[in-house]
Amino acid sequence: MTTAVNGLRDIASTAEEAGDLETALIAWRTIRSGMYASRWLVTPGKDLIETANGHIARLVAVRAENDAPGSGRQAHDEEMTILTREVGPKTGWSVLAVIAFFGWIAAVVLSSSARSARPTEFYRRPALLYGLAFVACFALWMLGLSRA
């Protein structure tokens, strides 16, 4: 892992040992958020995310138990349910959005080749083809972004 992650783990461990639940929660949540923020098609540090989830749920349970004795187990279970819920972009739609974006760019660039040597004259067939590709790729790009 990186120096930043190791530093945050040290901060979390030191805070937990000192009984500073809030600082420990902030450190573990920062680690977890950082791992999720750096994902795209794959999620780096899945084992670290699971470790952070466990620490976060345990710390939330301890805090709940301190506030209302007997509520720690329920707080732990609720927190784990929230933390383990799969959220984020859907890979297939994300890939479609990227491919459609590059198709849209290609259609724009290639449409400039649809004109002849004379500036006022266009080749209609290529212009129509690139125009349709432009619209189709743009529509697919927007669809991919909305569904990802």
N, C-alpha and C positions, 0 to 999 in steps of 0.2 A: 504494500500500500504506500501511498504518498506520505510525505512528511506532515502535511496538513491533517490527514486522517489520523495518523498516529498521534499527533499533538492533541486533536480533539478527543481521541480515546483516553489519553492521559488525563486531560481535563475532566472528562466524565468520571473516570475511575477515582481521581483525587476528590472530586466533589461528592461522589457517593460515599466514600470512606469518611469524609468530614460531615456527612449528613445534610449537605446542601442539595436538596432534591431538585430545586429549580435550575441551578446551573448544570447539573447532570442531565436533566431533561433537555435543556437547550442544546447541550453538546451532542447527545445521542440523536436528537431530531435534526440537527445540522448535518451530521454524518449521513443519516438516512436520506434527507433531502438532496444532499450533494450527489449521492449515488444515483438517485432517480433523475436528477437534473442532467446527468452526463450520459443518459441512455438515448439510443435511437432504435436500431433494430435489435440490439442486445442490451441487457442490463448488466453493467459491470458490478462486481462486488455483491452478488446475491447472498452469499454467506454472511457478509457484513451487514446487509440489510436485515436478514433474519436475526442476527445478534442484536442489532439496534432495536428491532421490534420487541424482542424479549425484554431488553433493559427498559425501554419506554413503558411497556405494559406493566412491568414490575414496579417502576417508580410511580406511575399513575396510581397503582393499587396501594402503595405505601402512603401516598398523599391522601387518597380517599379514606384509607383506614385511620389516618391521623385526624381527619376531619369528622368522620362518622364511623366509629368502631363497628365492625361487622360488614362494611360495604366494600372491602378491598377485593375480595374474589370476584364480585360482580363487575367492579370497575376494571379489573384485569381482563376479564372475558370480553367486555364491551370494547376495550381498547384494542385487544388482539383482533377482534372482528373488523374493526375499522382499519387497522394497520395492514392486515393481510388481504383486504379487498383489492382485486386487480383493477387498477385504473390506468389510464394512459392511452396513447394513440394505438390504433389497430394497425399492425404491420402492413397488411395487404393494401389498405386504403392509403397509407403513407407512401408506399412504393408507387402506387398509381399516381398520386399527386406529384411526386418527383419526376416520374417519366413524362407525365402530361405537361408539366412545366417546361421541360427541355424540348418537348415536341412543339409547344407553343412558341418558344424562342426560335426553334429551327424554322417554323412556318413564317415568322416575321422576317428572319434573315433571308430565307429563300424567296420570299415574295418580291424582294428587291431585284431578283434576277428575272422577273416576269415582264420586264420592259425591254423594248428593243433599243437599238442604237439611237433612235430619235426620242427625245425626252417626252414627247406628247403621245407616243404610241405604245400600247401594251399588247402583249400576247394574251389573248383572252383565256385560253384553256389553262395554261399554267397559273394565271392569276386567279381563276376560279378554283383550281385545285388547292392552291396555297391558302386562299381565303377560307375554303371549307375546312382545311386542316387547322387553320388558326382558330376558327370558331369551335371545332370539335375538341381540340386540345385544351382550349380555354375552359370549355364546359366540363371536361373530364378533370382538369386541374381543380376547379372549384368544387366539383362533386367529391373528389378525393380529400380535399381540405375539410369539407363539411362533415365527412364520415369518419375521418381519422381519429 
